[in-house]
Amino acid sequence: MKQFFLTSCTFFLLLIFNSCKTEVAEVPNTNINTIEKPISNQNEPITEESAPENPKLNNYKWLLISGNLGLYESTVMIDLKIQDGIVTGRYFYARHQKFLNLDGTIDKNGTIKLKESYKGKTTGYFNLNTQKSEWKGTWSAKKDFSDPLNFKGKIVEAIEEASYTPKFERFKNDHTISVYNSEIQDGEQYDVTDDLMVNRISPTMITFYYHVTGVNGHIGSIEGVAHKNDNGIWIFKGEDNCTLTLEISDKEAIIEEDQCQYYRGARAYFDNTMQRVKS
């Protein structure tokens, strides 16, 4: 009986000891060196590394669009700044070399609506839509877009905003042409001027507009985008295998054509040497 009592007590004591040991093992370690620090402290100053991204800066986009506008597909260059649904920008015609201002909005579908102005006066309206890098739209002098003109263009991806500083240059050639008729054998003489407008977009890209007048009043005009080759010559590729080369220096521009009859009358030729007009 005594032995049984001792054995029972021993078993009971062991049971209590194991129970206490288990409870101690579950107590979390309160050593100060193992306590995790908070991720951030609201009282601490925000550094550049910890500052959240600014959404108003992150959604900013700049676009440069080279395109053609209207029945005669006039060459235009448009640059736009887009931020928070607001669009601002400007554009110019290769033949006019004057900036027109643009202001408007863009919706969630990517449709851009713009008002065009010059020296504070409204001069027209744009509706533009994009599909990947191609842009299409319409322009009208009227707000209701009656009598619209078509626009099509592409993004110029090789140029960044900081490097886009277009430079306008003009060259001319004053000369005399003869206009013949059945009554005057030698023809009547007229003084005319050939014009070349060059707009430098980047070190390797220009837009241009070139107009000439030849014998009997035959005229020719050609415009577009030209790129510089390895020899420093500007090359334009046009309709019907037309190739126009422009060698431009500080004093003059030498133009040569190959198969460019599509753009001119029979007696108007693009081969020419033009003198720079000082701005």
C-alpha positions in Angstrom: 0.0 0.0 0.0 2.8 2.4 0.9 4.6 1.5 -2.3 1.5 2.2 -4.4 1.1 5.6 -2.7 4.7 6.6 -3.5 4.4 5.5 -7.1 1.1 7.4 -7.5 2.7 10.5 -6.0 5.7 10.2 -8.3 3.4 9.8 -11.4 1.4 12.8 -10.3 4.5 15.0 -9.7 5.9 14.1 -13.1 2.6 15.0 -14.8 2.6 18.4 -13.2 6.2 19.0 -14.1 5.6 18.2 -17.8 2.6 20.4 -17.9 4.5 23.4 -16.6 7.4 22.7 -18.9 5.0 22.8 -21.9 3.5 26.1 -20.9 6.9 27.8 -20.5 7.9 26.7 -24.0 4.9 28.5 -25.5 5.8 31.9 -23.9 7.2 34.3 -26.6 10.8 35.4 -26.4 10.8 39.0 -25.1 14.5 39.6 -25.7 14.7 43.2 -26.9 17.1 42.2 -29.6 14.6 39.9 -31.3 11.6 42.4 -31.4 10.8 43.5 -35.0 11.0 47.2 -35.6 8.0 48.9 -37.3 8.3 49.3 -41.1 8.0 53.1 -40.9 7.6 55.8 -38.4 5.2 58.6 -39.3 7.3 61.1 -37.4 10.4 60.3 -39.5 11.1 62.6 -42.5 10.4 61.1 -46.0 13.5 60.7 -48.0 13.8 60.5 -51.7 14.2 56.7 -51.5 11.2 56.2 -49.3 8.9 58.7 -51.0 5.9 57.2 -52.9 5.8 57.7 -56.7 3.9 60.8 -57.8 1.1 59.7 -60.1 0.8 63.2 -61.7 4.4 62.9 -62.9 4.3 59.2 -63.8 1.4 59.6 -66.3 3.1 62.3 -68.3 3.6 61.6 -71.9 5.2 63.5 -74.8 4.4 62.6 -78.4 5.9 63.7 -81.7 3.7 62.9 -84.7 4.8 63.3 -88.3 1.8 63.4 -90.7 -0.1 64.7 -93.7 -3.2 66.9 -93.6 -5.8 67.8 -96.1 -6.6 67.1 -99.8 -3.0 67.8 -100.9 -1.5 66.0 -97.9 0.4 68.9 -96.5 3.3 67.9 -94.3 2.8 68.7 -90.7 4.8 68.0 -87.5 2.8 67.8 -84.2 4.2 67.6 -80.7 1.8 67.0 -77.7 2.1 66.9 -74.0 -0.5 64.7 -72.2 -1.1 64.6 -68.4 -4.1 63.9 -66.3 -6.4 64.0 -69.3 -5.2 67.4 -70.4 -3.4 67.8 -73.8 -1.4 70.8 -74.9 1.0 71.2 -77.8 1.8 72.9 -81.1 2.3 72.0 -84.7 3.5 73.6 -88.0 3.1 73.1 -91.7 6.4 72.5 -93.6 5.4 75.2 -96.1 4.5 77.9 -93.5 7.0 77.5 -90.7 4.8 79.0 -88.1 3.7 77.3 -84.9 0.0 76.9 -84.2 -1.0 76.2 -80.6 -3.1 73.2 -79.5 -5.2 72.7 -76.3 -7.7 70.0 -75.5 -8.4 66.7 -73.7 -8.0 62.9 -74.1 -10.7 60.4 -73.1 -10.3 56.9 -71.7 -10.5 55.5 -75.3 -7.5 57.5 -76.4 -9.5 60.0 -78.5 -7.9 63.5 -78.5 -10.0 66.6 -79.1 -8.0 69.8 -79.7 -8.6 73.5 -80.4 -6.1 75.2 -82.6 -5.2 78.8 -82.2 -2.7 81.4 -83.5 -1.8 84.5 -81.6 -4.8 83.9 -79.3 -7.3 83.5 -82.1 -9.1 80.2 -82.6 -8.2 78.9 -86.1 -9.5 75.3 -86.2 -10.2 72.0 -84.4 -8.6 68.5 -84.4 -10.1 65.1 -83.6 -7.3 62.4 -83.3 -7.3 58.7 -82.7 -4.4 56.3 -82.3 -3.9 52.6 -83.2 -0.5 51.5 -82.0 1.9 53.9 -83.7 -0.5 55.1 -86.5 -2.7 58.2 -86.0 -5.8 59.1 -87.9 -8.3 62.0 -87.5 -9.8 65.1 -89.0 -9.3 68.8 -88.9 -11.9 71.5 -89.5 -12.1 75.2 -89.4 -15.6 74.8 -87.8 -16.4 73.5 -84.3 -19.1 71.2 -85.6 -16.5 69.6 -88.0 -18.4 70.4 -91.1 -16.2 70.2 -94.2 -13.5 68.2 -92.4 -10.0 67.4 -93.8 -8.4 64.1 -93.2 -5.2 63.6 -91.1 -2.9 60.6 -90.9 0.4 60.3 -89.2 3.0 58.2 -87.3 4.9 58.6 -84.1 8.5 59.7 -84.4 10.0 57.3 -81.9 13.7 58.2 -82.4 13.4 61.7 -80.9 13.0 62.6 -77.3 11.3 65.8 -75.9 14.5 67.3 -74.6 16.2 67.1 -78.0 13.3 68.4 -80.1 14.2 72.0 -81.0 13.0 72.5 -84.6 14.9 75.1 -86.6 13.3 76.9 -89.6 15.5 77.8 -92.6 14.7 79.3 -96.0 16.5 79.3 -99.4 15.5 81.0 -102.6 16.5 81.4 -106.2 15.5 84.5 -108.1 15.4 84.1 -111.9 13.6 85.0 -115.1 11.3 82.8 -117.1 9.9 83.2 -120.6 6.2 82.7 -121.5 5.7 82.1 -125.2 2.6 82.5 -127.3 1.8 82.6 -131.0 2.1 86.4 -131.3 5.4 86.9 -129.5 8.1 84.7 -130.8 10.7 85.5 -128.1 8.2 85.3 -125.3 7.4 87.6 -122.5 9.9 87.8 -119.6 8.8 87.4 -115.9 10.8 87.5 -112.7 10.0 84.6 -110.4 11.3 83.1 -107.2 11.8 79.5 -106.3 11.4 78.7 -102.6 12.8 76.0 -100.3 11.6 75.8 -96.7 13.7 73.5 -94.5 12.7 72.5 -91.0 15.4 70.7 -89.0 13.7 68.2 -86.7 16.8 66.4 -85.5 20.4 65.9 -86.7 19.2 63.2 -89.1 15.6 64.3 -90.0 14.1 67.3 -91.7 10.7 68.3 -93.2 10.7 70.5 -96.3 8.6 72.3 -98.8 10.0 73.1 -102.3 8.3 75.2 -105.0 9.7 76.1 -108.5 8.4 77.9 -111.6 9.7 77.1 -115.1 9.3 78.2 -118.7 5.7 79.1 -119.8 4.7 79.3 -116.1 4.9 75.6 -115.5 5.2 75.0 -111.8 6.2 72.2 -109.4 6.0 71.6 -105.7 7.1 68.8 -103.5 7.2 68.3 -99.7 7.8 65.7 -97.1 10.3 64.2 -94.7 14.0 63.6 -95.7 16.7 61.7 -93.8 20.4 62.3 -93.9 22.6 59.5 -95.3 26.2 58.7 -94.3 27.6 61.3 -96.7 25.6 64.1 -95.1 23.1 64.3 -98.0 19.3 64.6 -97.3 17.3 62.0 -99.2 13.5 62.1 -99.9 11.7 59.2 -101.5 8.4 60.0 -103.1 5.7 58.8 -105.5 6.6 56.9 -108.7 10.2 56.2 -107.7 10.9 59.9 -107.2 14.2 60.6 -105.4 15.1 64.1 -104.3 18.6 64.9 -102.8 19.3 68.1 -100.9 22.9 69.1 -100.0 22.5 71.9 -97.5 25.3 74.2 -96.3 25.5 77.5 -94.4 25.2 79.5 -97.6 23.2 77.4 -100.1 21.2 74.3 -100.9 21.9 72.2 -104.0 18.9 70.1 -105.1 18.9 67.3 -107.6 16.0 65.1 -108.8 15.5 61.7 -110.2 12.2 60.7 -111.8 10.1 63.4 -110.0 7.8 64.3 -112.9 4.8 63.3 -110.7 5.3 66.6 -108.7 5.9 69.1 -111.5 4.9 70.4 -114.9 6.9 69.4 -118.0 9.1 72.6 -118.0 9.5 73.0 -114.2 12.6 71.2 -112.9 13.7 70.6 -109.3 17.4 70.7 -110.2 18.5 73.9 -108.6 21.0 75.9 -106.5 19.3 78.0 -103.8 20.8 80.8 -101.7 20.1 80.9 -98.0 17.8 83.7 -96.8 19.0 85.3 -93.6 16.4 85.2 -90.8 
